[in-house]
Amino acid sequence: TDWWFSTLVPEHGPLTTIDAREHIRKRRLLSIILLINIVQSALSISSEANRIVSCVLPIFLLVAFWLNKQGHLKSASLCFLLSVFLSMAMDIVSQSFLLTIFCFSMWSLLLILPVMAGLLLPTWGPLLITAINMLFMSWFTLVEFPSQITLLLKNYYLAGQVPGPQGLLIFTLMILLVVGGFSALSTF
């Protein structure tokens, strides 16, 4: 692993302070995460249904690799997190055309991103990723698929609760509350 870190995460100065050592640790962690994601996304290019996204993702990951090598940890982390988010969001939307309930299982994967942002970025990172997650989930439930989700809620709602537009709004607010609470825990 020494050759990997010396090649892709060169040290740009003495590591005398805790902050400098922490910065290098985060850059090394990001380089390993990027390597795993590049290999995974390169292997899945031919099997993905959404080929445009699966072909563009490795390019953004390589840009994040290059930014990390140059010492720009925040820019590299944001490039990586946003590219993974866009890839996951496109997968959620494309798979939900086939089976709407599939989106709920995919949403839990989006909660990994604020945790990763908490490992790589300062406090504003998980909050930014959470805000983007919340905007996507709100758009998805209230704009893109409201009729399908209302139908699902009508079929699976507990007795005594109101399905329909009010139920959809309550469902969306509850999801956003859970996501916000989880992300607040991962931030601090």
GROMACS elastic network, one bead per residue, 0.5 to 0.9 nm:
[ bonds ]
;  ai    aj funct       b0    kb
    1     4     6  0.50922   500
    1     5     6  0.63603   500
    1     6     6  0.85753   500
    2     5     6  0.53092   500
    2     6     6  0.59724   500
    2     7     6  0.84063   500
    3     6     6  0.51036   500
    3     7     6  0.59068   500
    3     8     6  0.83704   500
    4     7     6  0.53100   500
    4     8     6  0.59248   500
    4     9     6  0.76037   500
    4    31     6  0.89283   500
    5     8     6  0.53049   500
    5    10     6  0.66998   500
    5    28     6  0.66060   500
    5    31     6  0.82328   500
    6     9     6  0.56803   500
    6    10     6  0.51389   500
    6    11     6  0.77038   500
    7    10     6  0.61673   500
    7    69     6  0.83443   500
    8    28     6  0.83661   500
    8    31     6  0.73448   500
    8    65     6  0.80089   500
    8    66     6  0.84191   500
    8    68     6  0.78988   500
    8    69     6  0.53521   500
    8    70     6  0.88489   500
    9    24     6  0.75713   500
    9    27     6  0.66514   500
    9    28     6  0.63004   500
    9    31     6  0.75057   500
    9    68     6  0.71206   500
    9    69     6  0.52430   500
    9    70     6  0.80642   500
    9    71     6  0.76747   500
   10    24     6  0.86743   500
   10    69     6  0.68465   500
   10    70     6  0.82640   500
   10    71     6  0.81287   500
   11    14     6  0.75476   500
   11    15     6  0.81583   500
   11    24     6  0.72610   500
   11    71     6  0.84083   500
   12    15     6  0.89260   500
   12    71     6  0.76482   500
   13    16     6  0.88726   500
   13    20     6  0.83635   500
   14    17     6  0.82545   500
   14    20     6  0.77933   500
   14    21     6  0.89965   500
   15    18     6  0.76527   500
   15    19     6  0.84053   500
   15    20     6  0.53650   500
   15    21     6  0.55183   500
   15    24     6  0.84747   500
   16    19     6  0.85604   500
   16    20     6  0.69089   500
   16    21     6  0.74648   500
   17    20     6  0.53165   500
   17    21     6  0.64817   500
   17    22     6  0.86665   500
   18    21     6  0.51673   500
   18    22     6  0.60327   500
   18    23     6  0.85344   500
   19    22     6  0.50460   500
   19    23     6  0.60793   500
   19    24     6  0.87055   500
   20    23     6  0.50787   500
   20    24     6  0.63562   500
   20    25     6  0.86262   500
   21    24     6  0.52194   500
   21    25     6  0.61229   500
   21    26     6  0.86798   500
   22    26     6  0.61790   500
   22    27     6  0.85905   500
   23    26     6  0.52290   500
   23    27     6  0.62364   500
   23    28     6  0.86750   500
   23    73     6  0.77763   500
   23   120     6  0.89481   500
   24    28     6  0.60845   500
   24    29     6  0.85219   500
   24    71     6  0.88187   500
   25    28     6  0.51583   500
   25    29     6  0.61643   500
   25    30     6  0.86122   500
   26    29     6  0.50274   500
   26    30     6  0.60948   500
   26    31     6  0.85886   500
   26    73     6  0.76833   500
   26   119     6  0.74503   500
   26   120     6  0.57708   500
   26   121     6  0.85991   500
   27    30     6  0.50558   500
   27    31     6  0.61716   500
   27    32     6  0.87894   500
   27    68     6  0.64213   500
   27    69     6  0.82195   500
   27    71     6  0.77577   500
   27    72     6  0.87220   500
   27    73     6  0.61627   500
   27    77     6  0.89580   500
   27   120     6  0.79864   500
   28    31     6  0.50775   500
   28    32     6  0.64327   500
   28    33     6  0.87240   500
   28    68     6  0.88175   500
   29    32     6  0.53128   500
   29    33     6  0.62841   500
   29    34     6  0.86193   500
   29   119     6  0.89213   500
   29   120     6  0.81765   500
   30    33     6  0.50188   500
   30    34     6  0.59598   500
   30    35     6  0.84908   500
   30    65     6  0.84010   500
   30    68     6  0.77240   500
   30    73     6  0.83041   500
   30    76     6  0.83478   500
   30    77     6  0.72761   500
   30    80     6  0.88972   500
   30   120     6  0.73551   500
   31    34     6  0.50813   500
   31    35     6  0.61276   500
   31    36     6  0.87341   500
   31    64     6  0.89379   500
   31    65     6  0.66851   500
   31    68     6  0.72771   500
   31    69     6  0.84645   500
   32    35     6  0.51035   500
   32    36     6  0.63472   500
   32    37     6  0.86783   500
   33    36     6  0.52814   500
   33    37     6  0.62327   500
   33    38     6  0.86259   500
   34    37     6  0.50547   500
   34    38     6  0.59526   500
   34    39     6  0.85248   500
   34    61     6  0.64913   500
   34    62     6  0.81286   500
   34    64     6  0.78035   500
   34    65     6  0.67846   500
   34    80     6  0.76230   500
   35    38     6  0.51774   500
   35    39     6  0.62088   500
   35    40     6  0.85375   500
   35    61     6  0.86207   500
   35    65     6  0.83944   500
   36    39     6  0.53519   500
   36    40     6  0.61357   500
   36    41     6  0.85860   500
   37    40     6  0.50272   500
   37    41     6  0.59015   500
   37    42     6  0.83116   500
   37    58     6  0.81147   500
   37    61     6  0.76947   500
   38    41     6  0.51964   500
   38    42     6  0.58870   500
   38    43     6  0.84548   500
   38    57     6  0.82578   500
   38    58     6  0.56641   500
   38    59     6  0.88736   500
   38    61     6  0.64410   500
   38    62     6  0.76764   500
   39    42     6  0.51939   500
   39    43     6  0.61469   500
   39    44     6  0.86735   500
   39    58     6  0.86250   500
   40    43     6  0.52772   500
   40    44     6  0.62987   500
   40    45     6  0.89024   500
   41    44     6  0.51378   500
   41    45     6  0.62790   500
   41    54     6  0.66267   500
   41    55     6  0.81586   500
   41    57     6  0.71410   500
   41    58     6  0.63233   500
   42    45     6  0.55274   500
   42    46     6  0.85062   500
   42    54     6  0.79789   500
   42    55     6  0.79303   500
   42    57     6  0.88091   500
   42    58     6  0.66457   500
   43    46     6  0.73666   500
   43    47     6  0.82159   500
   44    47     6  0.52599   500
   44    48     6  0.59881   500
   44    54     6  0.73873   500
   45    48     6  0.56630   500
   45    49     6  0.88764   500
   45    50     6  0.88974   500
   45    51     6  0.65153   500
   45    53     6  0.89819   500
   45    54     6  0.54121   500
   45    55     6  0.61786   500
   46    49     6  0.84152   500
   46    51     6  0.74466   500
   46    54     6  0.85355   500
   47    50     6  0.89428   500
   47    51     6  0.82395   500
   48    51     6  0.56924   500
   48    53     6  0.88347   500
   48    54     6  0.66517   500
   49    52     6  0.89606   500
   49    54     6  0.85853   500
   49    91     6  0.86727   500
   49    94     6  0.85519   500
   50    53     6  0.58954   500
   50    54     6  0.64534   500
   50    55     6  0.88744   500
   50    90     6  0.79332   500
   50    91     6  0.73991   500
   50    94     6  0.77104   500
   51    55     6  0.59525   500
   51    56     6  0.84926   500
   52    55     6  0.52434   500
   52    56     6  0.61862   500
   52    57     6  0.86233   500
   53    56     6  0.51399   500
   53    57     6  0.59828   500
   53    86     6  0.82979   500
   53    87     6  0.61265   500
   53    90     6  0.75545   500
   53    91     6  0.88033   500
   54    57     6  0.54346   500
   54    58     6  0.73582   500
   54    87     6  0.74114   500
   55    58     6  0.63640   500
   55    59     6  0.74313   500
   56    59     6  0.53158   500
   56    60     6  0.66098   500
   56    61     6  0.88532   500
   56    83     6  0.88811   500
   57    60     6  0.52587   500
   57    61     6  0.62168   500
   57    62     6  0.86890   500
   57    83     6  0.63372   500
   57    84     6  0.74200   500
   57    86     6  0.88150   500
   57    87     6  0.70434   500
   58    62     6  0.60700   500
   58    63     6  0.85727   500
   59    62     6  0.51228   500
   59    63     6  0.63130   500
   59    64     6  0.86899   500
   60    64     6  0.62175   500
   60    65     6  0.85861   500
   60    79     6  0.68286   500
   60    80     6  0.70007   500
   60    83     6  0.64156   500
   61    65     6  0.61511   500
   61    66     6  0.86670   500
   61    76     6  0.86876   500
   61    79     6  0.74525   500
   61    80     6  0.59038   500
   61    83     6  0.74787   500
   61    84     6  0.87295   500
   62    66     6  0.61923   500
   62    67     6  0.85829   500
   63    66     6  0.50776   500
   63    67     6  0.61794   500
   63    68     6  0.85542   500
   63    76     6  0.75755   500
   63    79     6  0.76316   500
   63    80     6  0.85165   500
   64    67     6  0.50344   500
   64    68     6  0.60564   500
   64    69     6  0.85546   500
   64    73     6  0.88819   500
   64    75     6  0.75155   500
   64    77     6  0.69632   500
   64    78     6  0.82254   500
   64    79     6  0.56517   500
   64    80     6  0.57857   500
   65    68     6  0.51313   500
   65    69     6  0.62036   500
   65    70     6  0.87184   500
   65    76     6  0.68548   500
   65    80     6  0.86274   500
   66    69     6  0.50589   500
   66    70     6  0.63069   500
   66    71     6  0.88138   500
   66    72     6  0.88849   500
   66    76     6  0.78350   500
   67    70     6  0.51102   500
   67    71     6  0.64747   500
   67    72     6  0.53445   500
   67    73     6  0.71349   500
   67    74     6  0.89445   500
   67    75     6  0.67643   500
   67    76     6  0.51117   500
   67    77     6  0.88259   500
   67    79     6  0.88530   500
   68    71     6  0.51044   500
   68    72     6  0.52845   500
   68    73     6  0.54010   500
   68    74     6  0.84641   500
   68    75     6  0.78754   500
   68    76     6  0.53299   500
   68    77     6  0.79815   500
   69    72     6  0.74648   500
   69    73     6  0.86006   500
   69    76     6  0.89456   500
   70    73     6  0.84650   500
   71    74     6  0.89273   500
   71    76     6  0.86647   500
   72    75     6  0.55367   500
   72    76     6  0.60472   500
   72    77     6  0.84988   500
   73    76     6  0.51688   500
   73    77     6  0.59398   500
   73    78     6  0.85158   500
   73   120     6  0.78245   500
   73   121     6  0.80703   500
   74    77     6  0.51287   500
   74    78     6  0.61103   500
   74    79     6  0.85304   500
   74   120     6  0.76681   500
   74   121     6  0.63066   500
   74   122     6  0.86377   500
   74   125     6  0.87979   500
   75    78     6  0.51734   500
   75    79     6  0.60650   500
   75    80     6  0.85332   500
   76    79     6  0.51022   500
   76    80     6  0.61042   500
   76    81     6  0.85634   500
   77    80     6  0.51107   500
   77    81     6  0.59982   500
   77    82     6  0.84099   500
   77   117     6  0.75043   500
   77   120     6  0.66123   500
   77   121     6  0.72350   500
   78    81     6  0.51238   500
   78    82     6  0.58392   500
   78    83     6  0.82494   500
   78   117     6  0.82385   500
   78   121     6  0.85071   500
   78   125     6  0.80798   500
   79    82     6  0.54151   500
   79    83     6  0.60176   500
   79    84     6  0.85568   500
   80    83     6  0.53032   500
   80    84     6  0.61884   500
   80    85     6  0.85397   500
   81    84     6  0.52335   500
   81    85     6  0.60389   500
   81    86     6  0.86384   500
   81   113     6  0.66770   500
   81   114     6  0.88804   500
   81   116     6  0.80671   500
   81   117     6  0.73877   500
   81   129     6  0.79874   500
   82    86     6  0.60753   500
   82    87     6  0.85090   500
   82   129     6  0.80637   500
   83    86     6  0.51516   500
   83    87     6  0.61619   500
   83    88     6  0.85979   500
   84    87     6  0.50736   500
   84    88     6  0.61117   500
   84    89     6  0.84865   500
   84   113     6  0.83724   500
   85    88     6  0.51293   500
   85    89     6  0.59712   500
   85    90     6  0.85260   500
   85   110     6  0.72546   500
   85   113     6  0.75544   500
   85   129     6  0.87041   500
   85   132     6  0.88856   500
   85   133     6  0.82825   500
   86    89     6  0.50096   500
   86    90     6  0.60765   500
   86    91     6  0.85197   500
   87    90     6  0.52556   500
   87    91     6  0.62626   500
   87    92     6  0.87178   500
   88    91     6  0.50052   500
   88    92     6  0.61461   500
   88    93     6  0.86799   500
   88   106     6  0.80687   500
   88   109     6  0.82992   500
   88   110     6  0.75024   500
   89    92     6  0.50484   500
   89    93     6  0.62286   500
   89    94     6  0.85618   500
   89   106     6  0.89156   500
   89   107     6  0.89693   500
   89   110     6  0.85202   500
   89   136     6  0.78233   500
   90    93     6  0.51974   500
   90    94     6  0.60212   500
   90    95     6  0.83948   500
   91    94     6  0.51985   500
   91    95     6  0.58691   500
   91    96     6  0.82584   500
   91   106     6  0.86258   500
   92    95     6  0.53236   500
   92    96     6  0.59125   500
   92    97     6  0.88226   500
   92   102     6  0.76556   500
   92   103     6  0.55163   500
   92   104     6  0.88641   500
   92   106     6  0.64158   500
   92   107     6  0.79791   500
   93    96     6  0.51626   500
   93    97     6  0.67024   500
   93   100     6  0.89404   500
   93   103     6  0.75275   500
   93   140     6  0.80693   500
   93   144     6  0.87357   500
   94    97     6  0.56168   500
   94    98     6  0.74797   500
   95    98     6  0.54391   500
   95    99     6  0.64846   500
   95   100     6  0.76044   500
   95   102     6  0.69167   500
   95   103     6  0.73727   500
   96   101     6  0.70569   500
   96   102     6  0.59630   500
   96   103     6  0.57665   500
   96   145     6  0.86509   500
   97   100     6  0.63021   500
   98   102     6  0.84297   500
   99   102     6  0.56337   500
   99   103     6  0.79568   500
  100   103     6  0.59905   500
  100   104     6  0.81578   500
  100   145     6  0.80902   500
  100   148     6  0.67308   500
  100   149     6  0.71873   500
  100   152     6  0.83052   500
  101   104     6  0.57856   500
  101   105     6  0.75310   500
  101   148     6  0.88779   500
  101   149     6  0.79097   500
  101   152     6  0.75543   500
  102   105     6  0.55531   500
  102   106     6  0.65907   500
  102   107     6  0.89642   500
  103   106     6  0.50432   500
  103   107     6  0.61646   500
  104   107     6  0.52121   500
  104   108     6  0.71617   500
  105   108     6  0.59296   500
  105   109     6  0.76056   500
  106   109     6  0.53718   500
  106   110     6  0.70394   500
  107   110     6  0.51927   500
  107   111     6  0.71000   500
  107   133     6  0.89910   500
  107   137     6  0.82035   500
  108   111     6  0.54232   500
  108   112     6  0.75884   500
  109   112     6  0.56531   500
  109   113     6  0.78449   500
  110   113     6  0.57475   500
  110   114     6  0.79953   500
  110   133     6  0.71091   500
  111   114     6  0.60492   500
  111   115     6  0.71084   500
  111   130     6  0.82103   500
  111   133     6  0.82363   500
  111   179     6  0.72024   500
  111   182     6  0.77190   500
  111   183     6  0.75064   500
  112   115     6  0.52990   500
  112   116     6  0.62895   500
  112   117     6  0.86894   500
  113   116     6  0.50503   500
  113   117     6  0.60624   500
  113   118     6  0.85310   500
  113   126     6  0.77337   500
  113   129     6  0.69164   500
  113   130     6  0.82045   500
  113   133     6  0.89521   500
  114   118     6  0.60598   500
  114   119     6  0.86976   500
  114   125     6  0.74739   500
  114   127     6  0.73691   500
  114   128     6  0.83640   500
  114   129     6  0.57276   500
  114   130     6  0.61527   500
  114   133     6  0.89786   500
  114   182     6  0.87040   500
  114   183     6  0.59446   500
  114   184     6  0.89828   500
  114   186     6  0.66897   500
  114   187     6  0.75746   500
  115   119     6  0.64977   500
  115   120     6  0.88999   500
  115   126     6  0.68786   500
  115   183     6  0.72955   500
  115   185     6  0.89785   500
  115   186     6  0.53927   500
  115   187     6  0.74551   500
  116   119     6  0.50965   500
  116   120     6  0.63474   500
  116   121     6  0.83588   500
  116   126     6  0.79128   500
  116   186     6  0.88274   500
  117   120     6  0.51532   500
  117   121     6  0.53743   500
  117   122     6  0.79649   500
  117   123     6  0.85854   500
  117   124     6  0.88889   500
  117   125     6  0.54241   500
  117   126     6  0.50209   500
  117   127     6  0.86993   500
  117   128     6  0.89630   500
  117   129     6  0.73814   500
  117   186     6  0.87546   500
  117   187     6  0.83716   500
  118   121     6  0.56354   500
  118   122     6  0.67671   500
  118   123     6  0.68525   500
  118   124     6  0.87409   500
  118   125     6  0.65618   500
  118   126     6  0.54522   500
  118   127     6  0.89425   500
  118   186     6  0.62672   500
  118   187     6  0.56040   500
  118   188     6  0.81454   500
  119   122     6  0.82403   500
  119   126     6  0.89871   500
  119   186     6  0.89644   500
  119   187     6  0.89835   500
  120   125     6  0.81214   500
  121   124     6  0.73746   500
  121   125     6  0.52435   500
  121   126     6  0.75396   500
  122   125     6  0.57206   500
  122   126     6  0.79198   500
  122   187     6  0.85580   500
  123   126     6  0.62814   500
  123   127     6  0.68872   500
  123   187     6  0.59145   500
  123   188     6  0.75523   500
  124   127     6  0.51444   500
  124   128     6  0.59970   500
  124   129     6  0.86590   500
  124   187     6  0.82637   500
  125   128     6  0.51912   500
  125   129     6  0.62659   500
  125   130     6  0.85058   500
  125   187     6  0.82268   500
  126   129     6  0.51109   500
  126   130     6  0.59188   500
  126   131     6  0.84944   500
  126   183     6  0.66118   500
  126   184     6  0.80083   500
  126   186     6  0.73159   500
  126   187     6  0.57673   500
  127   130     6  0.50154   500
  127   131     6  0.61277   500
  127   132     6  0.86563   500
  127   180     6  0.87072   500
  127   183     6  0.70766   500
  127   184     6  0.75413   500
  127   187     6  0.71635   500
  128   131     6  0.51148   500
  128   132     6  0.63018   500
  128   133     6  0.86339   500
  129   132     6  0.50827   500
  129   133     6  0.61138   500
  129   134     6  0.85800   500
  129   183     6  0.87543   500
  130   134     6  0.60490   500
  130   135     6  0.85370   500
  130   179     6  0.73302   500
  130   180     6  0.67428   500
  130   183     6  0.62470   500
  130   184     6  0.87057   500
  131   134     6  0.50578   500
  131   135     6  0.61541   500
  131   136     6  0.86058   500
  131   180     6  0.82830   500
  132   135     6  0.51241   500
  132   136     6  0.62067   500
  132   137     6  0.86437   500
  133   136     6  0.51648   500
  133   137     6  0.61537   500
  133   138     6  0.85582   500
  133   176     6  0.88792   500
  133   179     6  0.81359   500
  134   137     6  0.51159   500
  134   138     6  0.60110   500
  134   139     6  0.84572   500
  134   175     6  0.86531   500
  134   176     6  0.60236   500
  134   179     6  0.73319   500
  134   180     6  0.78627   500
  135   138     6  0.51489   500
  135   139     6  0.60672   500
  135   140     6  0.84780   500
  136   139     6  0.51105   500
  136   140     6  0.60020   500
  136   141     6  0.86410   500
  137   141     6  0.61394   500
  137   142     6  0.83471   500
  137   172     6  0.77533   500
  137   175     6  0.81966   500
  137   176     6  0.76997   500
  138   141     6  0.53781   500
  138   142     6  0.57660   500
  138   143     6  0.76690   500
  138   172     6  0.65136   500
  138   173     6  0.85225   500
  138   175     6  0.89882   500
  138   176     6  0.78621   500
  139   142     6  0.53974   500
  139   143     6  0.51168   500
  139   144     6  0.63536   500
  139   145     6  0.86256   500
  140   143     6  0.57625   500
  140   145     6  0.59689   500
  140   146     6  0.76673   500
  141   144     6  0.63351   500
  141   145     6  0.55807   500
  141   146     6  0.53113   500
  141   147     6  0.88771   500
  141   149     6  0.68568   500
  141   150     6  0.89442   500
  141   168     6  0.75484   500
  141   169     6  0.85745   500
  141   171     6  0.88148   500
  141   172     6  0.66856   500
  142   145     6  0.67736   500
  142   146     6  0.52175   500
  142   147     6  0.89194   500
  142   168     6  0.75764   500
  142   169     6  0.76568   500
  142   172     6  0.77804   500
  143   146     6  0.60990   500
  144   147     6  0.87425   500
  145   148     6  0.55424   500
  145   149     6  0.61699   500
  145   150     6  0.85427   500
  146   149     6  0.52194   500
  146   150     6  0.59060   500
  146   151     6  0.85144   500
  146   165     6  0.83272   500
  146   168     6  0.73877   500
  147   150     6  0.50565   500
  147   151     6  0.61772   500
  147   152     6  0.86680   500
  147   164     6  0.86900   500
  147   165     6  0.89819   500
  148   151     6  0.50916   500
  148   152     6  0.62865   500
  148   153     6  0.86631   500
  149   153     6  0.60770   500
  149   154     6  0.85053   500
  149   168     6  0.73785   500
  150   154     6  0.60835   500
  150   155     6  0.86541   500
  150   163     6  0.67965   500
  150   164     6  0.56471   500
  150   165     6  0.71800   500
  150   167     6  0.74894   500
  150   168     6  0.59862   500
  151   154     6  0.50507   500
  151   155     6  0.63263   500
  151   156     6  0.87218   500
  151   163     6  0.83215   500
  151   164     6  0.79619   500
  152   155     6  0.51726   500
  152   156     6  0.61353   500
  152   157     6  0.81513   500
  153   156     6  0.51642   500
  153   157     6  0.52750   500
  153   163     6  0.62593   500
  153   164     6  0.78893   500
  153   167     6  0.74849   500
  153   168     6  0.75577   500
  153   171     6  0.85171   500
  154   157     6  0.55526   500
  154   158     6  0.88522   500
  154   162     6  0.83120   500
  154   163     6  0.52299   500
  154   164     6  0.72090   500
  154   167     6  0.86174   500
  155   158     6  0.89576   500
  155   163     6  0.89029   500
  157   160     6  0.84659   500
  157   161     6  0.67258   500
  157   162     6  0.81143   500
  157   163     6  0.71843   500
  157   167     6  0.89945   500
  158   161     6  0.60794   500
  158   162     6  0.89514   500
  159   162     6  0.84900   500
  161   167     6  0.75490   500
  162   165     6  0.86980   500
  162   166     6  0.67693   500
  162   167     6  0.54234   500
  163   166     6  0.66604   500
  163   168     6  0.70657   500
  164   167     6  0.51999   500
  164   168     6  0.61129   500
  164   169     6  0.87040   500
  165   169     6  0.61988   500
  165   170     6  0.86060   500
  166   169     6  0.51376   500
  166   170     6  0.61619   500
  166   171     6  0.84722   500
  167   170     6  0.50400   500
  167   171     6  0.59271   500
  167   172     6  0.84682   500
  168   171     6  0.50080   500
  168   172     6  0.60890   500
  168   173     6  0.85977   500
  169   172     6  0.50729   500
  169   173     6  0.61575   500
  169   174     6  0.85726   500
  170   173     6  0.51242   500
  170   174     6  0.61185   500
  170   175     6  0.86128   500
  171   174     6  0.51520   500
  171   175     6  0.62057   500
  171   176     6  0.86327   500
  172   175     6  0.51574   500
  172   176     6  0.61715   500
  172   177     6  0.85704   500
  173   176     6  0.50679   500
  173   177     6  0.60536   500
  173   178     6  0.86594   500
  174   177     6  0.50050   500
  174   178     6  0.62511   500
  174   179     6  0.86173   500
  175   178     6  0.52048   500
  175   179     6  0.61749   500
  175   180     6  0.85056   500
  176   179     6  0.50493   500
  176   180     6  0.58914   500
  176   181     6  0.84080   500
  177   180     6  0.50978   500
  177   181     6  0.60233   500
  177   182     6  0.85065   500
  178   181     6  0.51655   500
  178   182     6  0.60932   500
  178   183     6  0.85219   500
  179   182     6  0.51887   500
  179   183     6  0.60797   500
  179   184     6  0.85029   500
  180   183     6  0.51450   500
  180   184     6  0.60224   500
  180   185     6  0.86441   500
  181   184     6  0.50624   500
  181   185     6  0.63360   500
  181   186     6  0.87526   500
  182   185     6  0.52059   500
  182   186     6  0.63824   500
  182   187     6  0.87419   500
  183   187     6  0.60596   500
  183   188     6  0.88206   500
  184   187     6  0.50726   500
  184   188     6  0.65657   500
  185   188     6  0.56102   500
